[in-house]
Amino acid sequence: MSVFAGHGEITPLQVWDGVVGHAIEGDRATLAVVELAPNCAIPEHRHENEQLGVCITGSLRFRVADELREVGPGDSWRIPGDVPHEIERVGPEGALVVECFTPARSDWAGLERLEGRPALRWPQ
């Protein structure tokens, strides 16, 4: 098995309704490119994983603990493990974010695999 994966070789995961993740799994970390559909939301949740992210395109109204912020391209976040967070809404154009989780997201192993879904389209 190669240490490299080309564009379209990673099977997308249905993370939430309107949220598709393309995960690169390591032994101790998960790196994910996440597509968020226009106007979708992610309910408040928490997990043991520390979560670091950066917005590539689009916008999010993001709450971490008691802090709420409108996030756009180039903005980043850091969520310590077990801290509640949610995306109140994604902007009308959707969003593309890159996130790193540590430890690795073992809970994602049970997510639906979206076989046959078109490959992620990177912004030009």
N, C-alpha and C positions, 0 to 999 in steps of 0.2 A: 504494500500500500504506500502510495506517495505521500510526502509531507505537503504537497501542493494540491490545490483544487482550483480549477479554472472557472471562469464565469459560467454559471448555469449548472455546475456539477454538484452543488449543495442543494439537497432536497428541502424546500421551504416547510416551515412548521406553522400550523394555525395556533397562535399563542392566545389571542382573544378574538372576539368578533371584530372584524375590521383591522386586525393586527397580524401581520405575517412576518415571521423571523427567519433569517438565513443564518444558522448558527455554525460557528467553527468551534469544535469541542476540543479542549485540551484536558490533561489529567487534573489540573487544579484551577482552570479558568474557562469561561465561555465568552467568546467574542461574537456579537450578533449584529447583523445589519437588519434593521427593523423597518418595515413599510407600514405606515398608519394611514388608513383610508380617510378621505375628507369627512370632517365633522364627527368622527367617531370619538368614543370616550373609553377610558380604562378605569374601572371602579377601584376604590381604595383597597389596597392590599399591602402585605409585607412579606418578606422572606429573609432567610438567614444570610443571603448573599449580599455582599457589598456591591453596589452598582454604580458604574461610572459611564457617562454618556456625553455625546455631542450631537447637536442637530446639524444635518447636512443641508436639507431643503425643507421648506414649509414652516409651519409654526404650531406650537402646543401651548395650551394653558395648563401648567404643571404645578402640582402642589406636593411638597415634601414636608412632612410634619406640619408645622404651622406657617410655612413660608409658601406663598403663591407667586408665580411669575409667568409672564408671557415669554416663551423661549423661541428663538429664531435661528437661522443659519449662523453657525460659529459659536453659539452659546453652548455651555456645558453644564453638567450637574454631577454631584457626588451624593449618593444615598448610602449611609451606613447600614449595616445589616439590621434587620428587624425594626426598621423605621417605616411607619405608614406613609404611603404615597399614592397619588392618582394623577391621571391626565383628565382634567375636567372636560376638555374638548380639544380636538385637532382642528386646525384652520381649514378653510374651504378648499385649499389646494392639496390637502393631505400633508404628509411629512415623511422624511427619510432620516433615521437616526442610526448611529453606531453606538453600541453599548458593550461594556465588558463587565462580567460578573465573576466574583470569586467568593467562595469556592465555585466550581463549575455547577451549572444548572442541571443537576441530576433529575430534577422533577420534570424537565422538558422531554425526557425519554418517552413519556407516555402521551405526548401531544400527537395530534393527527398530522401525518405526513402528506403534503399536497403534491403527490406524484403527478407529473405531466403538466404542472403549472408553468407558464412561461417564465423564463429567467428574469431575474431582477434587472431593471433598466436603470443604469447609472446616469446621473445628470451629466449633461455635456458642458 
